Amino acid sequence: MKQADKRRVIILGIESSCDDTSAAVLADNMLLSNIIASQAIHQDYGGVVPELASRAHQQNIIPVVDTAIRKANIDKSEIDAVAFTLGPGLLGSLLVGTSFAKSFASALNIPFIDVNHLQAHVLSHFIAEDGEPQALPEFPFLCLLVSGGNSQIVLVRDYFDMQIVGQTIDDAAGEAFDKCAKVMGLPYPGGPHIDRLAREGDPMAFRFAMPNIAGFDYSFSGLKTSFLYTLRDAVKLNPNFVEEYRADIAASLQKTIIDILMKKLMAAAKEFKISNITVAGGVSANLGLRNAITEIGRRYGWQVFIPKPAFTTDNAAMVAVAGYFKYLKGEFCPIDRPPFARTEI
């Protein structure tokens, strides 16, 4: 296999775990390009349709990779390794990215590196951008990993030494946002709509159920039930209730979800005596959550690290940076390793 340039390692990252096809190029951990093709078709169905997602990945992956390489201003012959998401995710979508990555790397006779999607989210904090000052979290740190499919508190001792110390026992925070938004008649994905409406509403207008779960684990199913019943009963008295109080409902829902997340995160930080705190995953783009963790960090003396919005949702830059750290360790993927739908960090 080709020897890497001693001055920099060029990694092509490929992400296809759900409904975003993404490719990125990094020089060491420095971002050169990060291209994402989203799939708007799922909005018509109120959620991601796996078969449609995998077909769209097949259409998107070649132009997305080509654009990422051209925008990075490199030739494909300069690439030292291809990092790709092996899982977890939708199996059909993962198969598209995995097959392309292995074929591309084999054609260039370079290594391919399998990346855990959840670990990539955690490591998104180590993506560097030219010309921008960067503060990096020091090990050990806690990461609040929140997305549509995951709500976890992760103890990170090193780049790939991660331990889940708390996680949802039912629904994820992002799923709670989306399903409650659907009850309100908002489009999919509902989380961003809730976030925008919440900025105009009163977060104390309504009260929803808070779970009482032992340890650092989360639960959001009771909140969803409470939300549904509250709106159902109110609509019986006032058919225009949701329309009239939409912003207040959104603000109250968002506050409840954030309070649930922060309560367990604060408890974990105290238990493990850790003051380096990060947040990652799609829900970390939520302005209310970003403001809450910043304010609580100020109050408790935390060093808080919040990724740029571009690195919160599924993207190949986080896959590439995880691949870079595995490349340095010489951890490459055998060609017969299959993708997987479910796993833990």
C-alpha positions as CSV (number, residue, x, y, z in Angstrom):
1,M,0.0,0.0,0.0
2,K,1.0,3.6,-0.6
3,Q,3.1,5.3,2.0
4,A,1.5,8.4,3.5
5,D,3.0,11.8,3.0
6,K,5.0,12.6,6.2
7,R,3.7,16.2,6.2
8,R,0.0,15.3,6.2
9,V,-2.4,12.3,6.0
10,I,-5.3,12.7,3.5
11,I,-8.4,11.0,4.6
12,L,-11.6,10.7,2.5
13,G,-14.6,10.2,4.8
14,I,-17.9,8.7,3.7
15,E,-21.2,8.8,5.8
16,S,-24.4,7.0,4.7
17,S,-25.9,5.8,8.0
18,C,-29.4,7.3,7.5
19,D,-30.7,9.7,4.9
20,D,-27.8,12.0,4.4
21,T,-25.1,11.1,1.8
22,S,-21.9,12.9,2.8
23,A,-18.2,12.9,1.8
24,A,-15.4,14.9,3.4
25,V,-11.7,15.3,2.9
26,L,-9.3,16.0,5.8
27,A,-5.6,16.7,5.8
28,D,-4.7,15.2,9.2
29,N,-7.6,16.6,11.2
30,M,-7.9,19.8,9.1
31,L,-11.1,20.1,7.1
32,L,-10.7,20.6,3.4
33,S,-14.2,19.9,2.3
34,N,-17.5,18.5,3.7
35,I,-20.3,17.9,1.3
36,I,-23.8,16.7,2.3
37,A,-26.7,15.7,0.1
38,S,-30.0,15.5,2.1
39,Q,-33.1,13.6,1.0
40,A,-36.2,15.8,1.1
41,I,-38.5,13.0,-0.1
42,H,-38.9,11.7,3.5
43,Q,-40.8,14.8,4.5
44,D,-43.8,13.5,2.7
45,Y,-43.9,10.4,4.9
46,G,-43.2,12.0,8.3
47,G,-40.0,10.0,8.8
48,V,-37.2,8.2,7.0
49,V,-38.3,5.4,4.6
50,P,-35.3,2.9,4.5
51,E,-35.8,1.7,1.0
52,L,-36.1,5.2,-0.4
53,A,-33.0,6.3,1.6
54,S,-30.8,3.5,0.2
55,R,-31.9,4.3,-3.4
56,A,-31.1,7.9,-2.9
57,H,-27.7,7.1,-1.5
58,Q,-27.0,5.1,-4.7
59,Q,-27.8,8.2,-6.8
60,N,-25.9,10.7,-4.6
61,I,-22.7,9.0,-3.5
62,I,-20.6,9.4,-6.7
63,P,-21.4,13.1,-7.3
64,V,-21.0,13.8,-3.6
65,V,-17.6,12.1,-3.4
66,D,-16.5,13.8,-6.6
67,T,-17.5,17.2,-5.3
68,A,-15.7,16.7,-2.0
69,I,-12.5,15.8,-3.8
70,R,-12.7,18.7,-6.2
71,K,-13.6,21.2,-3.5
72,A,-10.6,19.9,-1.4
73,N,-8.4,20.8,-4.4
74,I,-6.7,17.4,-4.3
75,D,-6.3,14.5,-6.8
76,K,-7.7,11.1,-5.7
77,S,-4.1,9.8,-6.0
78,E,-3.2,11.9,-2.9
79,I,-5.8,10.1,-0.6
80,D,-4.1,7.9,2.0
81,A,-7.2,6.1,3.3
82,V,-10.9,6.0,3.1
83,A,-12.9,6.1,6.3
84,F,-16.5,5.1,6.2
85,T,-19.4,4.5,8.6
86,L,-19.8,0.8,9.2
87,G,-22.7,1.3,11.7
88,P,-25.0,1.7,13.4
89,G,-27.6,2.9,11.1
90,L,-30.1,1.7,8.4
91,L,-28.6,-1.4,6.9
92,G,-29.5,-0.6,3.3
93,S,-28.0,2.9,3.5
94,L,-24.8,1.5,5.2
95,L,-24.4,-1.1,2.5
96,V,-24.2,1.7,-0.2
97,G,-21.5,3.6,1.6
98,T,-19.6,0.6,2.7
99,S,-19.5,-1.0,-0.8
100,F,-18.5,2.3,-2.4
101,A,-15.7,2.9,0.2
102,K,-14.2,-0.6,-0.1
103,S,-14.3,-0.4,-3.9
104,F,-12.8,3.1,-4.1
105,A,-10.0,2.2,-1.7
106,S,-9.3,-1.1,-3.4
107,A,-9.0,0.6,-6.7
108,L,-6.4,3.0,-5.3
109,N,-4.7,0.2,-3.3
110,I,-5.1,2.2,0.0
111,P,-6.5,1.2,3.4
112,F,-10.1,1.5,4.3
113,I,-11.1,2.3,7.9
114,D,-14.4,1.4,9.5
115,V,-15.9,4.0,11.9
116,N,-18.5,3.7,14.5
117,H,-21.1,6.4,13.8
118,L,-21.6,7.2,17.5
119,Q,-17.9,7.5,18.2
120,A,-17.6,9.8,15.2
121,H,-20.2,12.1,16.7
122,V,-18.1,12.3,19.9
123,L,-14.9,13.0,18.0
124,S,-16.5,15.8,15.9
125,H,-14.9,18.2,18.4
126,F,-11.5,17.4,17.0
127,I,-12.2,18.6,13.5
128,A,-10.0,21.6,12.8
129,E,-10.7,24.4,10.3
130,D,-8.1,26.6,8.7
131,G,-7.9,30.1,10.1
132,E,-10.2,29.4,13.1
133,P,-8.9,29.1,16.6
134,Q,-9.8,25.9,18.2
135,A,-10.1,24.8,21.8
136,L,-10.0,21.0,22.2
137,P,-11.6,19.0,25.1
138,E,-9.0,17.3,27.3
139,F,-9.4,13.7,28.4
140,P,-11.3,12.6,30.3
141,F,-14.5,14.4,29.3
142,L,-18.2,13.7,29.4
143,C,-20.2,13.9,26.1
144,L,-23.9,14.3,26.0
145,L,-24.7,12.5,22.8
146,V,-28.3,13.4,21.7
147,S,-29.9,12.7,18.3
148,G,-33.0,11.2,16.8
149,G,-31.9,7.7,17.7
150,N,-29.6,8.1,20.7
151,S,-29.6,9.9,24.0
152,Q,-26.4,9.0,25.9
153,I,-23.9,10.3,28.5
154,V,-20.5,9.0,27.4
155,L,-17.4,9.0,29.5
156,V,-14.5,9.6,27.1
157,R,-11.1,8.6,28.4
158,D,-9.3,8.6,25.1
159,Y,-10.1,8.8,21.4
160,F,-11.6,5.3,21.3
161,D,-11.8,4.5,25.0
162,M,-15.5,5.4,25.6
163,Q,-18.0,4.2,28.1
164,I,-21.7,4.8,28.1
165,V,-22.6,5.7,31.7
166,G,-26.2,6.7,30.9
167,Q,-28.6,6.2,28.1
168,T,-32.3,6.3,27.2
169,I,-34.3,3.2,28.1
170,D,-37.0,3.9,25.5
171,D,-37.1,6.9,23.2
172,A,-34.4,9.3,22.3
173,A,-34.6,13.1,22.8
174,G,-34.7,13.8,19.1
175,E,-37.4,11.3,18.6
176,A,-39.4,13.0,21.4
177,F,-39.0,16.3,19.6
178,D,-40.1,14.9,16.2
179,K,-43.1,12.9,17.5
180,C,-44.4,15.7,19.7
181,A,-44.0,18.1,16.7
182,K,-46.0,15.7,14.6
183,V,-48.8,15.9,17.2
184,M,-48.7,19.7,16.8
185,G,-49.1,19.3,13.0
186,L,-45.5,20.5,12.3
187,P,-43.5,19.1,9.3
188,Y,-40.8,16.4,9.6
189,P,-38.2,16.7,11.0
190,G,-40.0,18.5,13.8
191,G,-37.1,19.3,16.0
192,P,-35.9,22.4,14.2
193,H,-39.4,23.7,14.0
194,I,-39.9,23.3,17.7
195,D,-36.6,25.1,18.3
196,R,-37.6,28.1,16.1
197,L,-41.1,28.4,17.7
198,A,-39.6,28.1,21.2
199,R,-37.7,31.3,20.8
200,E,-41.0,33.2,20.7
201,G,-42.9,31.3,23.4
202,D,-43.1,31.1,27.2
203,P,-41.3,28.0,28.5
204,M,-43.3,28.1,31.8
205,A,-46.7,28.2,30.1
206,F,-47.3,24.4,30.3
207,R,-46.0,21.6,32.5
208,F,-45.3,18.1,31.2
209,A,-44.4,14.9,33.0
210,M,-40.7,14.5,34.1
211,P,-39.4,10.9,34.4
212,N,-38.1,9.5,37.7
213,I,-35.4,7.1,36.4
214,A,-32.6,5.8,38.6
215,G,-28.9,6.5,37.8
216,F,-27.9,8.4,34.7
217,D,-30.4,6.8,32.3
218,Y,-33.1,8.7,30.4
219,S,-36.7,8.1,29.5
220,F,-38.9,10.2,27.2
221,S,-41.9,7.9,26.6
222,G,-43.8,9.3,29.6
223,L,-43.2,12.9,28.4
224,K,-44.6,12.1,25.0
225,T,-47.7,10.6,26.6
226,S,-48.1,13.5,28.9
227,F,-47.7,15.9,26.0
228,L,-50.3,14.0,23.9
229,Y,-52.9,14.0,26.7
230,T,-52.4,17.6,27.5
231,L,-53.0,18.7,24.0
232,R,-55.9,16.3,23.5
233,D,-57.7,17.6,26.6
234,A,-57.1,21.2,25.7
235,V,-58.3,20.8,22.2
236,K,-61.6,19.4,23.5
237,L,-62.2,22.7,25.3
238,N,-60.7,24.9,22.5
239,P,-60.4,23.4,19.0
240,N,-57.9,26.2,18.1
241,F,-55.7,25.6,21.2
242,V,-52.6,24.3,19.3
243,E,-52.7,27.1,16.8
244,E,-53.2,29.8,19.4
245,Y,-50.6,28.6,21.8
246,R,-48.1,27.0,19.3
247,A,-45.1,28.9,20.5
248,D,-45.8,28.4,24.2
249,I,-46.3,24.7,23.7
250,A,-43.0,24.4,21.8
251,A,-41.1,26.4,24.4
252,S,-42.6,24.4,27.3
253,L,-41.8,21.1,25.5
254,Q,-38.3,22.2,24.7
255,K,-37.6,23.3,28.3
256,T,-38.9,20.0,29.6
257,I,-36.6,17.9,27.3
258,I,-33.6,20.1,28.1
259,D,-34.3,19.9,31.9
260,I,-34.4,16.1,31.6
261,L,-31.1,16.1,29.7
262,M,-29.3,18.5,32.0
263,K,-30.4,17.0,35.3
264,K,-28.7,13.7,34.5
265,L,-25.6,15.3,32.9
266,M,-25.1,17.5,36.0
267,A,-25.4,14.4,38.2
268,A,-22.8,12.4,36.0
269,A,-20.4,15.3,36.1
270,K,-20.6,15.4,39.8
271,E,-20.3,11.7,40.2
272,F,-17.2,11.3,38.0
273,K,-15.7,14.7,39.1
274,I,-15.3,15.8,35.5
275,S,-15.6,19.5,34.4
276,N,-14.8,19.0,30.6
277,I,-18.2,18.7,29.1
278,T,-19.1,18.3,25.4
279,V,-22.4,17.9,23.5
280,A,-22.8,16.1,20.1
281,G,-25.4,14.7,17.8
282,G,-28.2,16.3,15.8
283,V,-30.1,17.7,18.8
284,S,-27.0,19.6,19.8
285,A,-27.9,22.1,17.1
286,N,-30.9,23.1,19.2
287,L,-30.4,26.7,20.4
288,G,-32.2,26.1,23.7
289,L,-29.9,23.2,24.5
290,R,-26.8,25.1,23.5
291,N,-27.7,28.0,25.7
292,A,-28.7,25.8,28.6
293,I,-25.4,23.8,28.7
294,T,-23.4,27.1,28.3
295,E,-25.2,28.7,31.2
296,I,-25.0,25.6,33.4
297,G,-21.3,25.3,32.5
298,R,-20.7,28.9,33.7
299,R,-22.6,28.2,36.9
300,Y,-20.6,25.0,37.7
301,G,-17.2,26.0,36.3
302,W,-17.3,23.5,33.4
303,Q,-15.2,23.8,30.2
304,V,-18.0,23.4,27.7
305,F,-17.4,22.4,24.0
306,I,-20.2,22.7,21.5
307,P,-19.7,21.7,17.8
308,K,-20.5,24.0,15.0
309,P,-24.1,23.3,13.7
310,A,-22.5,21.9,10.5
311,F,-20.9,19.1,12.6
312,T,-24.0,18.2,14.7
313,T,-26.0,16.4,12.1
314,D,-24.7,13.3,10.2
315,N,-21.7,14.4,8.2
316,A,-18.6,12.8,6.8
317,A,-16.1,15.2,8.4
318,M,-16.7,13.5,11.8
319,V,-16.2,10.1,10.1
320,A,-13.0,11.3,8.5
321,V,-11.5,12.7,11.8
322,A,-12.3,9.4,13.5
323,G,-10.7,7.6,10.6
324,Y,-7.6,9.8,10.9
325,F,-7.1,8.8,14.6
326,K,-7.5,5.1,13.6
327,Y,-5.1,5.6,10.7
328,L,-2.4,6.8,13.2
329,K,-2.9,3.6,15.1
330,G,-2.8,1.4,12.0
331,E,-6.3,0.1,12.6
332,F,-7.7,-0.8,9.2
333,C,-10.8,-2.8,8.1
334,P,-10.7,-6.2,6.5
335,I,-12.6,-6.3,3.2
336,D,-15.1,-8.9,4.5
337,R,-16.3,-6.9,7.6
338,P,-20.1,-6.3,7.1
339,P,-22.0,-3.2,8.2
340,F,-24.2,-3.5,11.3
341,A,-27.5,-1.8,12.2
342,R,-27.2,-1.7,16.0
343,T,-24.3,-1.5,18.4
344,E,-23.0,0.4,21.4
345,I,-20.0,2.7,21.6
